[in-house]
Amino acid sequence: MKLAGFYLVLLLLLFSLSMSSASAEEGASRATSKVFIEPAAKLTLQDAIQAALANNHDVSAALHEINARESAASQEGLLRNPTFFSEFEEFGGTGDFSGDDVLGTTVGISQEIQLAGKRTKRRHVAEHETRIARLELQAKILSLTSDVKKKFLRVHFLEQGLLLEKENIALLQDALNVVSRQISLGDISPLDERKAIVELALAKASLARSQRELDMARVELASSWGSTEVSFDQVEFVDQKVQPLPSINDLWQTALNHPEIQIRRTQVERLKASYALAKAEAVPDLEIEGGVQYFNESDDHAFFVGISIPIPVFDQNRGGIREASANIKVGEKELDSNTLSIRTELSMLLGRLQILEAERATTETTLIPAAFDAYEALKRAYQAGEKEYLELLDSQRTLLEVRRGNLLLEMEYHETITDLEKIAGIHFKSFSQNYSGLGEQGVHNEK
């Protein structure tokens, strides 16, 4: 047997093993980047949410995190690489061992075999990590959607407030014209005209402030999709009305599938998988080796096989097992705490929505009509000389404050709906559509 030929065959065998076990998962990435179109003209809520999701760095990072954890999970399922070793002995000494006449050569391969299902258990832990990453992406999408909707609502109600300020200016201008006519007829004092001019100037200043607030709110909304300039002219909002209000039990059934709760549950499952892995780590791994020995002196060769396994005398991974067991209890308590927190917040939001619904109905059916009728009546009485201008002005201020308060009430009402959507973990076209008969039919997710 030629020694050189022996080495050549062995090296070719090792090369073929290494090539077969090499990862070929790094294919050429051909992801085509979509051109981002800036929302323009009349902006709908759906357009705003889609733009934010398409151009949000946190969502993009979460997608990459999923890819990373999937790759880690696939890596955990692989066998350990074999080890090549070679040993030369009984040469370069003195006497009979001065040369290489009695040289002994050992060439072999060793392979670690993981016992107690460690490889499978590691893969299970990594798969739970991947599922957590997917749930975290869902949670980020819910949070981003809620944030964009609140910014959208703020722009919408500031636009409505701006229209209200313009209407107020028109009323004050009309009142000023009435005062001017009354003065020209000599019916009232010129002092009333000065009061009307001051009120008109204050209203115009309030309009300017409202315009600045609206401009800043539009910029803040545009920042949701990474833009520093506003390209849309106005927002188009479809009112949501909740009739009838859902029960806390119906809402809770939907909230049980909320990503935050699912994340906690999956974390507990991951901790249980880690506990199983910790118990498996207490079992030592087996190492098998085999190869060929070549004896230069006699030109003979022989095969050898060896087995080695650590003796678990000092390290039985007891500390790791106790740690994993304690972590499971921590995870379960955190799940209970998180579940209670979400249910409490859900109950509080529903209670607030019930109060807002009652206030909303009272304002729309009673306060606004009464304030408007009072203003019209005082306006006619003032024109007839029966009331003072200050009474007319006070009535106009009351009407304005009632309408402003109604806008704030409407905004709080819709923000509460948005918070309920976020806590429930789904998006609703309208509560009445999705919650009617919820207990019998389940929840309809809006894709």
C-alpha positions as a printed Julia matrix, in Angstrom:
447×3 Matrix{Float64}:
   0.0     0.0    0.0
   1.42    3.33  -1.03
   1.27    5.96   1.7
   0.76    8.84  -0.77
  -2.18    7.08  -2.41
  -3.71    6.38   0.98
  -3.57   10.07   1.92
  -5.0    11.12  -1.45
  -8.04    8.86  -1.12
  -8.65   10.01   2.44
  -8.39   13.7    1.56
 -10.83   13.26  -1.35
 -13.28   11.59   1.04
 -13.02   14.46   3.51
 -13.46   17.03   0.74
 -16.63   15.34  -0.52
 -18.07   15.27   3.04
 -17.38   18.95   3.59
 -18.94   19.89   0.26
 -22.12   17.88   0.95
 -22.6    19.5    4.39
 -21.92   23.09   3.25
 -24.95   25.38   3.39
 -26.34   26.44   0.03
 -29.05   28.7    1.41
 -27.4    31.99   0.48
 -29.09   32.34  -2.92
 -29.13   35.55  -4.86
 -31.73   37.93  -3.44
 -34.0    39.23  -6.17
 -36.39   41.25  -4.08
 -37.82   44.03  -6.17
 -38.27   47.27  -4.24
 -41.61   48.91  -4.81
 -41.67   52.55  -5.65
 -43.21   54.49  -2.77
 -45.99   56.82  -3.91
 -46.6    59.8   -1.66
 -50.3    60.15  -0.68
 -51.76   63.22  -2.37
 -54.97   65.26  -2.77
 -57.74   63.87  -0.53
 -56.22   61.38   1.9
 -58.26   58.47   3.25
 -57.45   56.58   6.43
 -56.7    53.42   4.45
 -54.24   55.32   2.24
 -52.46   56.72   5.3
 -52.16   53.3    6.98
 -50.94   51.6    3.8
 -48.35   54.33   3.22
 -47.09   54.02   6.8
 -46.83   50.23   6.64
 -45.06   50.36   3.28
 -42.41   52.79   4.44
 -41.93   52.11   8.16
 -38.46   51.15   9.36
 -39.69   49.29  12.45
 -41.89   47.02  10.35
 -39.03   46.44   7.9
 -36.69   45.61  10.78
 -39.23   43.16  12.2
 -39.4    41.37   8.85
 -35.61   41.01   8.81
 -35.77   39.75  12.4
 -38.14   37.0   11.3
 -35.73   35.98   8.53
 -32.86   35.95  11.02
 -34.72   33.73  13.49
 -35.88   31.37  10.76
 -32.27   31.0    9.67
 -31.21   30.38  13.27
 -33.9    27.7   13.62
 -32.7    25.9   10.49
 -29.13   26.08  11.77
 -30.1    24.46  15.07
 -31.41   21.42  13.18
 -28.05   20.57  11.62
 -25.7    17.82  12.72
 -22.29   18.76  14.12
 -19.43   18.63  11.62
 -17.12   15.6   11.79
 -13.52   16.17  12.93
 -10.53   14.97  10.96
  -7.42   14.11  12.93
  -3.98   12.73  12.13
  -1.17   11.56  14.37
   2.5    10.72  13.64
   4.58    8.88  16.22
   7.89    7.05  16.77
  10.12    9.17  14.52
  12.91   11.74  14.85
  14.26   10.22  18.07
  17.42    8.29  18.79
  18.61    4.83  17.83
  16.0     2.85  15.96
  13.68    5.85  16.14
  16.11    8.37  14.6
  14.53    8.26  11.17
  11.13    7.26   9.88
  11.7     3.54   9.52
   9.39    2.72  12.4
   7.1     5.67  11.8
   3.49    5.05  12.79
   0.74    7.09  11.19
  -2.83    7.38  12.42
  -5.55    9.04  10.34
  -9.2     9.14  11.3
 -12.51   10.95  11.67
 -14.49   11.57  14.86
 -18.16   12.45  15.09
 -20.04   13.83  18.07
 -23.49   12.3   18.54
 -25.84   14.4   20.64
 -27.98   12.26  22.89
 -31.34   12.88  24.63
 -32.7    14.68  21.55
 -30.67   17.86  22.11
 -30.71   18.82  18.44
 -34.5    18.51  18.2
 -35.0    20.39  21.46
 -32.73   23.23  20.33
 -34.72   23.47  17.12
 -37.97   23.65  19.11
 -36.61   26.56  21.16
 -35.55   28.35  17.98
 -38.95   27.74  16.36
 -40.67   29.39  19.34
 -38.31   32.35  18.91
 -39.38   32.58  15.27
 -43.07   32.56  16.23
 -42.42   35.29  18.79
 -40.79   37.38  16.06
 -43.87   36.97  13.85
 -46.16   37.97  16.72
 -43.97   40.98  17.47
 -44.43   42.03  13.84
 -48.22   41.8   14.28
 -47.98   43.86  17.47
 -45.94   46.53  15.68
 -48.45   46.65  12.84
 -51.31   47.08  15.32
 -49.44   49.79  17.19
 -48.47   51.61  14.0
 -52.02   51.4   12.67
 -53.39   52.84  15.91
 -50.81   55.61  15.94
 -51.51   56.59  12.32
 -55.26   56.56  12.92
 -54.95   58.87  15.93
 -52.81   61.29  13.93
 -55.34   61.06  11.1
 -58.19   61.78  13.53
 -56.36   64.81  14.9
 -55.93   66.23  11.4
 -59.59   65.58  10.6
 -60.96   67.28  13.7
 -58.54   70.19  13.38
 -59.85   70.65   9.84
 -63.38   70.63  11.25
 -62.29   73.08  13.94
 -60.85   75.36  11.26
 -64.19   75.34   9.44
 -65.87   76.16  12.76
 -63.56   79.12  13.3
 -64.37   80.37   9.8
 -68.09   80.04  10.51
 -67.61   81.98  13.74
 -65.83   84.74  11.85
 -68.73   84.85   9.38
 -71.19   85.18  12.28
 -69.12   87.93  13.9
 -68.85   89.74  10.58
 -72.61   89.48  10.2
 -73.07   90.81  13.75
 -70.68   93.68  13.0
 -72.72   94.57   9.93
 -75.9    94.57  12.03
 -74.23   96.79  14.64
 -73.02   99.19  11.97
 -76.54   99.52  10.55
 -77.94  100.09  14.04
 -75.37  102.81  14.67
 -76.13  104.52  11.35
 -79.78  104.6   12.37
 -78.81  106.06  15.74
 -80.38  103.21  17.65
 -77.28  102.13  19.62
 -73.98  103.52  20.86
 -70.83  103.39  18.67
 -69.23  101.51  21.59
 -70.96   98.33  20.46
 -69.18   98.56  17.11
 -65.8    98.7   18.82
 -66.69   95.61  20.84
 -67.73   93.81  17.65
 -64.46   94.78  15.92
 -62.43   93.46  18.87
 -64.32   90.18  18.89
 -63.78   89.79  15.14
 -60.04   90.41  15.54
 -59.82   87.83  18.33
 -61.66   85.31  16.14
 -59.22   85.88  13.28
 -56.3    85.36  15.67
 -57.91   82.12  16.84
 -58.28   81.07  13.2
 -54.58   81.67  12.61
 -53.69   79.54  15.65
 -55.97   76.75  14.43
 -54.32   76.88  11.02
 -50.86   76.54  12.59
 -52.0    73.57  14.69
 -53.47   71.95  11.6
 -50.26   72.47   9.62
 -48.19   70.84  12.38
 -50.65   67.93  12.67
 -50.44   67.33   8.91
 -46.65   67.26   9.08
 -46.82   64.82  11.97
 -49.18   62.58   9.99
 -46.91   62.69   6.94
 -43.96   61.69   9.13
 -45.71   58.34   9.67
 -44.57   57.29   6.21
 -41.21   59.05   6.43
 -42.13   62.25   4.64
 -41.04   65.72   5.77
 -43.45   67.55   3.46
 -47.24   67.42   3.2
 -48.55   66.47  -0.24
 -52.23   65.89   0.61
 -54.77   68.7    0.73
 -57.22   67.29   3.27
 -58.28   64.04   4.89
 -61.49   62.15   4.25
 -62.87   60.47   7.35
 -65.83   58.09   7.54
 -67.63   58.37  10.86
 -67.84   55.25  13.03
 -70.88   54.76  15.19
 -71.15   52.02  17.78
 -74.69   50.69  17.99
 -75.13   48.65  20.01
 -72.11   48.79  22.26
 -70.28   45.44  22.56
 -70.18   43.64  25.89
 -66.94   43.2   27.82
 -67.15   39.42  27.31
 -67.43   39.8   23.54
 -64.47   42.16  23.47
 -62.45   39.86  25.72
 -62.96   36.93  23.35
 -61.29   38.92  20.59
 -58.57   40.25  22.87
 -57.47   36.72  23.8
 -55.87   36.52  20.35
 -54.08   39.83  20.79
 -50.39   39.57  19.78
 -49.2    40.77  23.2
 -51.02   37.91  24.94
 -49.91   35.44  22.29
 -46.31   36.63  22.7
 -46.47   35.93  26.44
 -48.0    32.52  25.84
 -45.36   31.63  23.27
 -42.64   32.85  25.62
 -43.94   30.42  28.25
 -43.85   27.63  25.65
 -40.31   28.65  24.73
 -39.3    28.53  28.4
 -40.79   25.05  28.69
 -38.81   24.0   25.62
 -35.69   25.52  27.23
 -36.41   23.49  30.37
 -36.59   20.3   28.32
 -33.3    21.27  26.66
 -31.69   21.95  30.04
 -32.65   18.46  31.21
 -31.22   17.02  28.01
 -27.98   18.95  28.55
 -27.45   16.86  31.7
 -26.98   13.82  29.46
 -23.4    13.72  28.11
 -22.84   13.4   24.38
 -21.2    10.43  22.76
 -18.17   10.76  20.49
 -17.28    8.02  18.02
 -14.01    7.92  16.13
 -12.5     5.59  13.59
  -9.71    5.48  11.1
  -6.6     3.73   9.82
  -3.17    3.15  11.31
  -0.17    2.72   9.01
   3.06    1.1   10.2
   6.01    2.15   8.07
   8.35   -0.51   9.45
   6.27   -3.46   8.24
   4.26   -1.65   5.58
   1.11   -2.9    7.31
  -2.07   -1.1    8.19
  -4.91   -1.66  10.62
  -8.28   -0.11  11.38
  -9.35    1.27  14.73
 -12.62    2.36  16.33
 -13.05    4.34  19.53
 -15.89    5.58  21.73
 -15.69    8.28  24.41
 -18.31    9.82  26.68
 -17.9    12.29  29.58
 -18.64   10.97  33.05
 -21.24   13.31  34.69
 -19.61   13.37  38.11
 -19.27   17.11  38.78
 -21.53   18.8   36.2
 -25.04   17.45  35.83
 -26.49   20.82  34.78
 -28.61   20.99  37.93
 -28.23   24.76  38.14
 -29.34   25.16  34.54
 -32.38   22.95  35.14
 -33.42   24.9   38.24
 -32.96   28.18  36.38
 -35.1    26.98  33.48
 -37.8    25.78  35.89
 -37.84   29.13  37.71
 -38.03   30.99  34.39
 -41.2    29.07  33.5
 -42.86   30.32  36.7
 -41.72   33.87  35.92
 -43.15   33.63  32.4
 -46.48   32.28  33.65
 -46.82   35.1   36.2
 -45.98   37.68  33.55
 -48.63   36.13  31.28
 -51.22   36.37  34.06
 -50.23   39.97  34.78
 -50.34   40.95  31.12
 -53.71   39.25  30.63
 -55.19   41.01  33.67
 -53.79   44.35  32.52
 -55.34   44.01  29.06
 -58.71   42.95  30.46
 -58.69   45.87  32.91
 -57.8    48.34  30.17
 -60.49   46.85  27.95
 -63.11   47.32  30.68
 -62.0    50.92  31.3
 -62.1    51.77  27.59
 -65.55   50.28  27.19
 -66.8    52.22  30.23
 -65.35   55.44  28.81
 -66.96   54.7   25.43
 -70.35   54.26  27.1
 -70.02   57.64  28.82
 -68.88   59.32  25.62
 -71.76   57.77  23.7
 -74.25   59.26  26.18
 -72.55   62.69  26.12
 -72.4    62.58  22.34
 -76.13   61.93  22.06
 -76.95   64.69  24.55
 -74.75   67.22  22.78
 -76.1    66.47  19.31
 -79.78   66.32  20.25
 -79.99   68.94  23.0
 -77.03   71.25  23.58
 -76.18   72.3   20.03
 -79.83   72.89  18.93
 -80.56   74.8   22.15
 -77.45   76.99  21.83
 -78.22   77.73  18.19
 -81.87   78.59  18.92
 -80.79   80.84  21.78
 -78.36   82.68  19.54
 -80.94   83.18  16.77
 -83.51   84.42  19.28
 -81.08   86.93  20.84
 -79.99   88.04  17.4
 -83.57   88.88  16.46
 -84.17   90.55  19.84
 -81.0    92.63  19.42
 -82.07   93.74  15.95
 -85.4    94.79  17.45
 -83.59   96.75  20.15
 -84.8    94.49  22.94
 -81.41   93.1   23.98
 -77.94   94.49  24.56
 -75.04   93.61  22.32
 -73.16   91.96  25.2
 -76.04   89.48  25.56
 -75.84   88.67  21.85
 -72.06   88.3   22.11
 -72.36   86.03  25.12
 -74.86   83.84  23.28
 -72.55   83.59  20.28
 -69.63   82.59  22.53
 -71.78   79.92  24.14
 -72.69   78.49  20.73
 -69.03   78.45  19.71
 -67.9    76.74  22.93
 -70.64   74.12  22.63
 -69.59   73.3   19.07
 -65.91   73.26  20.02
 -66.69   70.96  22.92
 -68.61   68.71  20.56
 -65.57   68.42  18.28
 -63.36   67.47  21.23
 -65.97   64.95  22.33
 -66.1    63.45  18.84
 -62.32   63.17  18.71
 -62.15   61.49  22.13
 -64.94   59.14  21.08
 -63.11   57.99  17.94
 -59.77   57.78  19.75
 -61.42   55.45  22.28
 -62.67   53.28  19.42
 -59.12   53.24  18.07
 -57.78   52.14  21.46
 -60.4    49.39  21.61
 -59.37   48.2   18.16
 -55.77   48.05  19.31
 -56.53   46.18  22.53
 -58.94   43.77  20.81
 -56.2    43.03  18.31
 -58.28   43.44  15.14
 -59.43   46.26  12.88
 -63.13   47.04  12.54
 -64.96   48.59   9.64
 -67.57   49.48  12.22
 -68.35   48.04  15.62
 -71.99   47.5   14.76
 -71.02   45.4   11.74
 -68.41   43.29  13.48
 -69.8    42.96  16.98
 -73.45   42.18  16.33
 -73.89   38.52  17.16
 -70.24   38.21  18.08
 -70.85   35.49  20.61
 -72.47   33.21  18.0
 -70.49   34.05  14.87
 -67.07   35.05  16.15
 -64.94   37.93  15.06
 -64.55   39.05  11.48
 -61.03   40.22  10.86
 -60.54   43.02   8.42
 -57.61   42.14   6.23
